[in-house]
Amino acid sequence: MFGKERKHKIFSGVLLLTAAVVFAGSVINVYEYGAVSFETVSGFGSVLLLVSFALIPEFAFLKLSEAFKLTMRNSREIFSEKLLLIGVLLVVAGFIGRLVF
């Protein structure tokens, strides 16, 4: 998994396993209903959020003041931020869709 220390690797593995379970639930939901619902959109957004956190597990163990001081960014961190943004947008869209419809 990702990270330098054992706790980072375990954290990353647990998040990836959880993302796989949520993804399987969303796929089963699509298969049962034959269409994509707002709940499914939120499920896919949750998968992206979990994967983005699993890619950079070091940030979960940093203090907030240390996290803002980090300036070196590699391609994995940039990709993780993009996944995070897309995941948040999908979760919010699914939540608003469930409230409105």
C-alpha positions in Angstrom: 0.0 0.0 0.0 1.0 3.6 0.2 3.1 5.4 2.8 6.5 5.0 4.4 5.5 3.6 7.8 3.5 0.5 8.7 0.6 2.6 10.2 0.3 4.4 6.8 0.2 1.2 4.9 -2.4 -0.3 7.1 -4.5 2.9 7.0 -4.2 3.0 3.2 -5.2 -0.7 2.9 -8.2 -0.3 5.1 -9.4 2.7 3.1 -8.9 0.9 -0.2 -10.8 -2.2 1.1 -13.7 0.1 2.3 -13.7 1.8 -1.1 -14.0 -1.6 -2.8 -16.9 -2.6 -0.6 -18.7 0.7 -1.2 -18.1 0.4 -4.9 -19.5 -3.1 -5.0 -22.6 -1.9 -3.2 -23.1 0.9 -5.7 -22.7 -1.5 -8.6 -25.2 -3.9 -7.1 -27.6 -1.0 -6.6 -27.3 0.0 -10.3 -27.8 -3.7 -11.3 -30.9 -4.1 -9.1 -32.6 -0.9 -10.2 -31.3 -0.8 -13.8 -30.6 2.9 -13.5 -28.3 5.3 -11.7 -29.9 7.1 -8.8 -28.7 10.0 -6.7 -27.8 7.5 -4.0 -25.5 5.7 -6.4 -23.9 9.0 -7.4 -23.2 9.7 -3.7 -21.8 6.1 -3.5 -19.4 6.7 -6.4 -18.3 10.0 -4.9 -17.6 8.3 -1.6 -15.4 5.8 -3.3 -13.4 8.6 -4.9 -13.1 10.3 -1.5 -11.8 7.1 0.1 -9.3 6.4 -2.7 -8.0 10.0 -2.5 -7.4 9.7 1.2 -5.8 6.2 0.7 -3.3 7.6 -1.8 -1.8 10.0 0.7 -2.2 8.4 4.1 0.6 10.6 5.6 -1.8 13.6 5.8 -4.1 11.8 8.1 -1.4 11.6 10.7 0.0 15.1 10.4 -1.0 18.0 12.7 -3.0 20.7 10.9 -0.2 23.2 11.3 2.3 20.8 9.7 -0.1 20.0 6.8 -0.2 23.6 5.7 3.6 23.9 5.7 4.1 21.2 3.1 5.0 22.7 -0.3 6.6 19.8 -2.2 4.0 18.1 -4.2 4.4 15.1 -6.4 2.0 13.7 -9.1 0.4 11.3 -6.6 -0.6 14.3 -4.3 -1.9 16.3 -7.2 -4.0 13.3 -8.5 -5.3 12.7 -4.9 -6.4 16.4 -4.7 -8.3 16.1 -8.0 -10.0 12.9 -6.9 -10.9 14.6 -3.6 -12.5 17.5 -5.4 -14.5 15.3 -7.8 -15.6 13.1 -5.0 -16.9 16.0 -2.9 -18.8 17.3 -5.9 -20.4 14.0 -6.6 -21.4 13.5 -2.9 -22.9 17.0 -2.7 -24.7 16.5 -6.0 -26.1 13.2 -4.8 -27.2 14.7 -1.5 -28.9 17.7 -3.1 -30.6 15.4 -5.6 -32.0 13.2 -2.9 -33.3 16.2 -1.0 -34.9 17.8 -4.1 -36.3 14.7 -5.8 
